[in-house]
Amino acid sequence: MKLSKKQRELICSKTYREIRDVAKVNQSTIKRMRDRINDMKVGTLEKILKQVWGMDLKEFLSIE
């Protein structure tokens, strides 16, 4: 899956520290989300999206 420009902007709108502190994930997980999102577990991605941005996976995938 390749991220659209708006999806990438959303993910990059928060710093590593902001995401880490809210979602309680480590820096390598955040780097994976930004660079190799295909390698992420779906549950982890859903958790980060829900806690940091308040959206679910369907909403994230519908961003174009």
N, CA, C and O atoms as a GROMACS GRO file, in nm:
protein
  256
    1MET      N    1   0.084  -0.117   0.000
    1MET     CA    2   0.000   0.000   0.000
    1MET      C    3   0.089   0.123   0.000
    1MET      O    4   0.179   0.136   0.082
    2LYS      N    5   0.063   0.212  -0.091
    2LYS     CA    6   0.137   0.337  -0.097
    2LYS      C    7   0.049   0.446  -0.037
    2LYS      O    8  -0.069   0.457  -0.070
    3LEU      N    9   0.107   0.527   0.048
    3LEU     CA   10   0.032   0.634   0.113
    3LEU      C   11   0.006   0.747   0.015
    3LEU      O   12   0.093   0.783  -0.064
    4SER      N   13  -0.115   0.802   0.020
    4SER     CA   14  -0.145   0.920  -0.060
    4SER      C   15  -0.076   1.040   0.004
    4SER      O   16  -0.027   1.033   0.117
    5LYS      N   17  -0.074   1.150  -0.068
    5LYS     CA   18  -0.008   1.270  -0.017
    5LYS      C   19  -0.075   1.318   0.112
    5LYS      O   20  -0.007   1.358   0.206
    6LYS      N   21  -0.208   1.314   0.116
    6LYS     CA   22  -0.280   1.361   0.236
    6LYS      C   23  -0.260   1.266   0.354
    6LYS      O   24  -0.252   1.311   0.468
    7GLN      N   25  -0.252   1.136   0.328
    7GLN     CA   26  -0.226   1.040   0.435
    7GLN      C   27  -0.088   1.066   0.494
    7GLN      O   28  -0.071   1.066   0.616
    8ARG      N   29   0.011   1.087   0.407
    8ARG     CA   30   0.147   1.114   0.454
    8ARG      C   31   0.152   1.244   0.534
    8ARG      O   32   0.218   1.251   0.637
    9GLU      N   33   0.081   1.348   0.487
    9GLU     CA   34   0.077   1.475   0.560
    9GLU      C   35   0.017   1.455   0.699
    9GLU      O   36   0.065   1.513   0.796
   10LEU      N   37  -0.088   1.374   0.709
   10LEU     CA   38  -0.151   1.347   0.838
   10LEU      C   39  -0.053   1.279   0.932
   10LEU      O   40  -0.038   1.320   1.047
   11ILE      N   41   0.014   1.176   0.884
   11ILE     CA   42   0.108   1.102   0.967
   11ILE      C   43   0.226   1.190   1.009
   11ILE      O   44   0.274   1.180   1.122
   12CYS      N   45   0.272   1.275   0.920
   12CYS     CA   46   0.387   1.360   0.950
   12CYS      C   47   0.349   1.488   1.024
   12CYS      O   48   0.436   1.568   1.058
   13SER      N   49   0.219   1.509   1.048
   13SER     CA   50   0.176   1.631   1.116
   13SER      C   51   0.210   1.631   1.264
   13SER      O   52   0.212   1.736   1.328
   14LYS      N   53   0.238   1.515   1.319
   14LYS     CA   54   0.276   1.504   1.460
   14LYS      C   55   0.421   1.459   1.468
   14LYS      O   56   0.470   1.385   1.382
   15THR      N   57   0.489   1.504   1.572
   15THR     CA   58   0.628   1.464   1.592
   15THR      C   59   0.635   1.323   1.650
   15THR      O   60   0.536   1.271   1.701
   16TYR      N   61   0.753   1.263   1.642
   16TYR     CA   62   0.774   1.131   1.702
   16TYR      C   63   0.734   1.132   1.848
   16TYR      O   64   0.666   1.040   1.895
   17ARG      N   65   0.775   1.236   1.920
   17ARG     CA   66   0.748   1.242   2.065
   17ARG      C   67   0.598   1.250   2.093
   17ARG      O   68   0.550   1.184   2.185
   18GLU      N   69   0.524   1.330   2.017
   18GLU     CA   70   0.379   1.342   2.039
   18GLU      C   71   0.311   1.207   2.020
   18GLU      O   72   0.227   1.167   2.101
   19ILE      N   73   0.346   1.137   1.913
   19ILE     CA   74   0.285   1.006   1.886
   19ILE      C   75   0.325   0.906   1.992
   19ILE      O   76   0.242   0.832   2.043
   20ARG      N   77   0.454   0.905   2.027
   20ARG     CA   78   0.504   0.810   2.126
   20ARG      C   79   0.437   0.828   2.262
   20ARG      O   80   0.399   0.731   2.326
   21ASP      N   81   0.422   0.952   2.305
   21ASP     CA   82   0.364   0.979   2.437
   21ASP      C   83   0.216   0.943   2.444
   21ASP      O   84   0.170   0.895   2.547
   22VAL      N   85   0.142   0.967   2.337
   22VAL     CA   86  -0.002   0.940   2.338
   22VAL      C   87  -0.030   0.791   2.318
   22VAL      O   88  -0.108   0.732   2.392
   23ALA      N   89   0.034   0.731   2.216
   23ALA     CA   90   0.002   0.592   2.180
   23ALA      C   91   0.086   0.490   2.255
   23ALA      O   92   0.059   0.370   2.246
   24LYS      N   93   0.186   0.534   2.328
   24LYS     CA   94   0.273   0.443   2.405
   24LYS      C   95   0.338   0.338   2.315
   24LYS      O   96   0.337   0.219   2.346
   25VAL      N   97   0.395   0.383   2.202
   25VAL     CA   98   0.469   0.294   2.113
   25VAL      C   99   0.612   0.346   2.104
   25VAL      O  100   0.640   0.461   2.139
   26ASN      N  101   0.703   0.260   2.057
   26ASN     CA  102   0.842   0.304   2.050
   26ASN      C  103   0.871   0.372   1.916
   26ASN      O  104   0.789   0.370   1.824
   27GLN      N  105   0.988   0.432   1.908
   27GLN     CA  106   1.024   0.512   1.792
   27GLN      C  107   1.034   0.428   1.665
   27GLN      O  108   1.002   0.477   1.557
   28SER      N  109   1.077   0.303   1.675
   28SER     CA  110   1.088   0.218   1.556
   28SER      C  111   0.950   0.188   1.497
   28SER      O  112   0.936   0.174   1.375
   29THR      N  113   0.848   0.178   1.582
   29THR     CA  114   0.711   0.157   1.532
   29THR      C  115   0.664   0.279   1.455
   29THR      O  116   0.599   0.266   1.351
   30ILE      N  117   0.694   0.398   1.504
   30ILE     CA  118   0.655   0.521   1.436
   30ILE      C  119   0.730   0.533   1.304
   30ILE      O  120   0.671   0.574   1.203
   31LYS      N  121   0.857   0.500   1.303
   31LYS     CA  122   0.936   0.504   1.180
   31LYS      C  123   0.879   0.406   1.078
   31LYS      O  124   0.870   0.438   0.959
   32ARG      N  125   0.840   0.288   1.123
   32ARG     CA  126   0.780   0.190   1.034
   32ARG      C  127   0.649   0.244   0.975
   32ARG      O  128   0.621   0.223   0.857
   33MET      N  129   0.570   0.313   1.057
   33MET     CA  130   0.444   0.369   1.010
   33MET      C  131   0.469   0.473   0.901
   33MET      O  132   0.392   0.483   0.806
   34ARG      N  133   0.575   0.549   0.914
   34ARG     CA  134   0.604   0.654   0.816
   34ARG      C  135   0.672   0.599   0.691
   34ARG      O  136   0.646   0.649   0.581
   35ASP      N  137   0.757   0.499   0.705
   35ASP     CA  138   0.838   0.453   0.591
   35ASP      C  139   0.788   0.324   0.528
   35ASP      O  140   0.785   0.313   0.405
   36ARG      N  141   0.751   0.226   0.609
   36ARG     CA  142   0.713   0.094   0.557
   36ARG      C  143   0.582   0.049   0.620
   36ARG      O  144   0.579  -0.048   0.696
   37ILE      N  145   0.475   0.119   0.589
   37ILE     CA  146   0.346   0.092   0.654
   37ILE      C  147   0.296  -0.049   0.623
   37ILE      O  148   0.217  -0.103   0.700
   38ASN      N  149   0.340  -0.109   0.513
   38ASN     CA  150   0.299  -0.246   0.479
   38ASN      C  151   0.349  -0.348   0.581
   38ASN      O  152   0.288  -0.453   0.597
   39ASP      N  153   0.458  -0.318   0.649
   39ASP     CA  154   0.517  -0.411   0.745
   39ASP      C  155   0.452  -0.403   0.884
   39ASP      O  156   0.487  -0.480   0.973
   40MET      N  157   0.360  -0.310   0.902
   40MET     CA  158   0.297  -0.292   1.033
   40MET      C  159   0.186  -0.393   1.056
   40MET      O  160   0.119  -0.437   0.962
   41LYS      N  161   0.167  -0.429   1.181
   41LYS     CA  162   0.051  -0.509   1.218
   41LYS      C  163  -0.071  -0.417   1.214
   41LYS      O  164  -0.064  -0.302   1.256
   42VAL      N  165  -0.182  -0.469   1.165
   42VAL     CA  166  -0.304  -0.388   1.151
   42VAL      C  167  -0.351  -0.337   1.287
   42VAL      O  168  -0.392  -0.221   1.298
   43GLY      N  169  -0.345  -0.420   1.388
   43GLY     CA  170  -0.389  -0.379   1.521
   43GLY      C  171  -0.309  -0.263   1.576
   43GLY      O  172  -0.365  -0.173   1.639
   44THR      N  173  -0.180  -0.264   1.552
   44THR     CA  174  -0.094  -0.155   1.599
   44THR      C  175  -0.128  -0.026   1.527
   44THR      O  176  -0.138   0.080   1.589
   45LEU      N  177  -0.146  -0.034   1.396
   45LEU     CA  178  -0.182   0.084   1.318
   45LEU      C  179  -0.316   0.140   1.364
   45LEU      O  180  -0.331   0.261   1.380
   46GLU      N  181  -0.414   0.053   1.385
   46GLU     CA  182  -0.546   0.097   1.432
   46GLU      C  183  -0.535   0.166   1.568
   46GLU      O  184  -0.600   0.268   1.592
   47LYS      N  185  -0.454   0.109   1.657
   47LYS     CA  186  -0.436   0.167   1.791
   47LYS      C  187  -0.378   0.307   1.782
   47LYS      O  188  -0.427   0.399   1.849
   48ILE      N  189  -0.276   0.325   1.700
   48ILE     CA  190  -0.212   0.456   1.686
   48ILE      C  191  -0.310   0.556   1.627
   48ILE      O  192  -0.322   0.669   1.676
   49LEU      N  193  -0.380   0.517   1.521
   49LEU     CA  194  -0.475   0.608   1.457
   49LEU      C  195  -0.585   0.650   1.554
   49LEU      O  196  -0.621   0.767   1.559
   50LYS      N  197  -0.638   0.555   1.630
   50LYS     CA  198  -0.748   0.584   1.722
   50LYS      C  199  -0.701   0.677   1.834
   50LYS      O  200  -0.769   0.774   1.867
   51GLN      N  201  -0.585   0.648   1.894
   51GLN     CA  202  -0.541   0.725   2.010
   51GLN      C  203  -0.485   0.862   1.973
   51GLN      O  204  -0.507   0.958   2.047
   52VAL      N  205  -0.415   0.872   1.862
   52VAL     CA  206  -0.348   0.998   1.828
   52VAL      C  207  -0.440   1.090   1.748
   52VAL      O  208  -0.449   1.209   1.778
   53TRP      N  209  -0.507   1.035   1.646
   53TRP     CA  210  -0.588   1.118   1.558
   53TRP      C  211  -0.739   1.098   1.576
   53TRP      O  212  -0.818   1.172   1.516
   54GLY      N  213  -0.781   1.001   1.656
   54GLY     CA  214  -0.922   0.978   1.679
   54GLY      C  215  -0.997   0.927   1.558
   54GLY      O  216  -1.115   0.959   1.540
   55MET      N  217  -0.931   0.849   1.474
   55MET     CA  218  -0.997   0.793   1.356
   55MET      C  219  -0.972   0.644   1.348
   55MET      O  220  -0.876   0.593   1.407
   56ASP      N  221  -1.057   0.574   1.275
   56ASP     CA  222  -1.034   0.431   1.259
   56ASP      C  223  -0.967   0.406   1.124
   56ASP      O  224  -0.943   0.499   1.047
   57LEU      N  225  -0.939   0.280   1.096
   57LEU     CA  226  -0.865   0.243   0.976
   57LEU      C  227  -0.943   0.277   0.849
   57LEU      O  228  -0.884   0.321   0.750
   58LYS      N  229  -1.075   0.258   0.850
   58LYS     CA  230  -1.156   0.290   0.732
   58LYS      C  231  -1.146   0.438   0.698
   58LYS      O  232  -1.131   0.474   0.581
   59GLU      N  233  -1.154   0.523   0.799
   59GLU     CA  234  -1.143   0.667   0.775
   59GLU      C  235  -1.006   0.702   0.718
   59GLU      O  236  -0.996   0.785   0.627
   60PHE      N  237  -0.900   0.639   0.770
   60PHE     CA  238  -0.765   0.666   0.723
   60PHE      C  239  -0.749   0.623   0.577
   60PHE      O  240  -0.690   0.695   0.497
   61LEU      N  241  -0.803   0.505   0.544
   61LEU     CA  242  -0.790   0.455   0.407
   61LEU      C  243  -0.874   0.536   0.308
   61LEU      O  244  -0.842   0.538   0.189
   62SER      N  245  -0.979   0.601   0.356
   62SER     CA  246  -1.064   0.679   0.265
   62SER      C  247  -1.006   0.818   0.234
   62SER      O  248  -1.056   0.887   0.145
   63ILE      N  249  -0.901   0.857   0.304
   63ILE     CA  250  -0.835   0.986   0.275
   63ILE      C  251  -0.764   0.972   0.142
   63ILE      O  252  -0.687   0.878   0.121
   64GLU      N  253  -0.788   1.066   0.052
   64GLU     CA  254  -0.724   1.058  -0.080
   64GLU      C  255  -0.630   1.172  -0.102
   64GLU      O  256  -0.567   1.181  -0.208
   0.00000   0.00000   0.00000
